[in-house]
């Protein structure tokens, strides 16, 4: 492989993100939920009056990508979309009881994984990493 590619910041970030996603996807595979779906459920469970636009902004994803993920979550019974009074074009998305149950049942795995990653860095390194990632984004 070209050395300039290996030393590219974008390549290193993408490779690390891919490894993290592969690992967490493997951990969640037996639960029938993908990491992207779980992240949306986690965000939805902590937001009041969340909608597709809000989610797209938070995750820096296209509205189409968010829409597909929400459709999948709705088909699995993890979320419920509710129209706002007077405007059927705008939906508020709520986590269903089934969605809350899947969040709860996968919580220990996700927390353990996050802790495993966090333990590899000192507090100062973590703060520096966040600062650098924020600067790049």
KAQUINOR-V193185 format. One record per residue. N is the residue number from 1. RES is the residue in three letters. SS is DSSP state (H for helix, E for strand, L for the rest). PHI is phi in degrees with one decimal (NA if undefined). D_LAST is the distance of its C-alpha to the last C-alpha in Angstrom with 1 decimal. Layout:
# KAQUINOR-V193185
N_RES_SS_PHI_D_LAST ; N_RES_SS_PHI_D_LAST
This chain:
# KAQUINOR-V193185
1_UNK_L_NA_26.1 ; 2_UNK_L_-61.2_24.9 ; 3_UNK_H_-61.7_23.9 ; 4_UNK_H_-66.5_21.1 ; 5_UNK_H_-68.4_19.5 ; 6_UNK_H_-61.2_19.9 ; 7_UNK_L_-95.9_18.4 ; 8_UNK_L_-78.8_15.3 ; 9_UNK_H_-60.2_12.0 ; 10_UNK_H_-59.3_11.0 ; 11_UNK_H_-62.8_14.5 ; 12_UNK_H_-63.5_14.5 ; 13_UNK_H_-65.6_11.5 ; 14_UNK_H_-62.8_13.1 ; 15_UNK_H_-62.9_16.5 ; 16_UNK_H_-66.2_15.7 ; 17_UNK_H_-61.3_14.3 ; 18_UNK_H_-62.0_17.4 ; 19_UNK_H_-63.8_19.7 ; 20_UNK_H_-62.1_18.6 ; 21_UNK_H_-63.6_19.0 ; 22_UNK_H_-62.1_22.3 ; 23_UNK_H_-66.2_23.6 ; 24_UNK_H_-69.9_22.9 ; 25_UNK_H_-61.9_24.1 ; 26_UNK_H_-62.7_27.3 ; 27_UNK_H_-64.3_27.8 ; 28_UNK_H_-93.1_27.6 ; 29_UNK_H_-58.2_29.6 ; 30_UNK_H_-73.3_32.9 ; 31_UNK_H_-90.7_31.8 ; 32_UNK_L_74.3_31.1 ; 33_UNK_L_-138.4_27.6 ; 34_UNK_L_-86.3_24.4 ; 35_UNK_H_-60.9_21.3 ; 36_UNK_H_-62.5_19.5 ; 37_UNK_H_-67.4_22.6 ; 38_UNK_H_-66.0_22.8 ; 39_UNK_H_-60.5_19.3 ; 40_UNK_H_-61.9_20.3 ; 41_UNK_H_-60.7_23.6 ; 42_UNK_H_-63.7_22.2 ; 43_UNK_H_-65.5_20.0 ; 44_UNK_H_-59.9_23.1 ; 45_UNK_H_-70.1_25.4 ; 46_UNK_H_-106.5_23.6 ; 47_UNK_L_-113.6_23.1 ; 48_UNK_L_-93.1_26.0 ; 49_UNK_L_58.3_26.4 ; 50_UNK_L_-75.8_23.4 ; 51_UNK_L_-136.0_23.3 ; 52_UNK_H_-60.2_21.5 ; 53_UNK_H_-64.3_19.4 ; 54_UNK_H_-60.1_18.2 ; 55_UNK_H_-63.4_17.4 ; 56_UNK_H_-61.1_15.5 ; 57_UNK_H_-68.3_13.3 ; 58_UNK_H_-59.5_12.9 ; 59_UNK_H_-93.1_12.0 ; 60_UNK_L_54.8_10.2 ; 61_UNK_L_-120.1_13.3 ; 62_UNK_L_-71.4_16.1 ; 63_UNK_H_-60.6_19.1 ; 64_UNK_H_-64.5_21.2 ; 65_UNK_H_-63.2_19.5 ; 66_UNK_H_-63.4_19.8 ; 67_UNK_H_-60.1_23.3 ; 68_UNK_H_-62.4_24.4 ; 69_UNK_H_-66.3_23.2 ; 70_UNK_H_-64.3_24.9 ; 71_UNK_H_-60.5_28.0 ; 72_UNK_H_-64.2_28.2 ; 73_UNK_H_-63.4_28.0 ; 74_UNK_H_-67.6_30.6 ; 75_UNK_H_-62.3_32.9 ; 76_UNK_L_-80.2_32.7 ; 77_UNK_L_81.4_33.7 ; 78_UNK_L_-84.9_30.6 ; 79_UNK_E_-134.8_29.8 ; 80_UNK_E_-131.5_31.9 ; 81_UNK_E_-98.9_30.9 ; 82_UNK_E_-124.6_32.8 ; 83_UNK_E_-74.3_33.4 ; 84_UNK_E_-77.6_33.2 ; 85_UNK_L_-52.3_36.7 ; 86_UNK_L_86.1_37.5 ; 87_UNK_E_-144.8_34.5 ; 88_UNK_E_-73.6_34.6 ; 89_UNK_E_-80.2_31.5 ; 90_UNK_E_-106.8_29.2 ; 91_UNK_E_-113.5_29.0 ; 92_UNK_E_-99.5_28.2 ; 93_UNK_E_-109.3_27.3 ; 94_UNK_E_-123.2_29.0 ; 95_UNK_E_-78.1_29.1 ; 96_UNK_L_-78.1_32.7 ; 97_UNK_H_-62.4_34.9 ; 98_UNK_H_-65.2_34.4 ; 99_UNK_H_-64.9_30.6 ; 100_UNK_H_-63.6_31.1 ; 101_UNK_H_-66.6_33.4 ; 102_UNK_H_-69.8_31.0 ; 103_UNK_H_-60.9_28.3 ; 104_UNK_H_-65.0_31.0 ; 105_UNK_H_-70.2_32.4 ; 106_UNK_H_-102.4_29.1 ; 107_UNK_H_-58.1_27.9 ; 108_UNK_H_-60.7_29.6 ; 109_UNK_H_-62.7_28.1 ; 110_UNK_H_-67.5_24.5 ; 111_UNK_H_-63.3_25.0 ; 112_UNK_H_-61.4_26.8 ; 113_UNK_H_-64.7_24.0 ; 114_UNK_H_-60.9_21.3 ; 115_UNK_H_-65.9_23.8 ; 116_UNK_H_-60.4_24.4 ; 117_UNK_H_-67.5_20.9 ; 118_UNK_H_-61.7_20.6 ; 119_UNK_L_-69.4_24.0 ; 120_UNK_L_-77.9_22.7 ; 121_UNK_L_-123.0_20.8 ; 122_UNK_L_-74.8_22.3 ; 123_UNK_H_-57.9_21.0 ; 124_UNK_H_-65.2_19.9 ; 125_UNK_H_-65.0_18.1 ; 126_UNK_H_-63.9_16.3 ; 127_UNK_H_-62.1_15.3 ; 128_UNK_H_-65.9_14.1 ; 129_UNK_H_-59.5_12.1 ; 130_UNK_H_-60.2_10.4 ; 131_UNK_H_-62.3_10.0 ; 132_UNK_H_-67.6_8.6 ; 133_UNK_H_-64.3_6.1 ; 134_UNK_H_-61.9_5.1 ; 135_UNK_H_-64.1_5.6 ; 136_UNK_H_-71.4_3.8 ; 137_UNK_L_-83.1_0.0
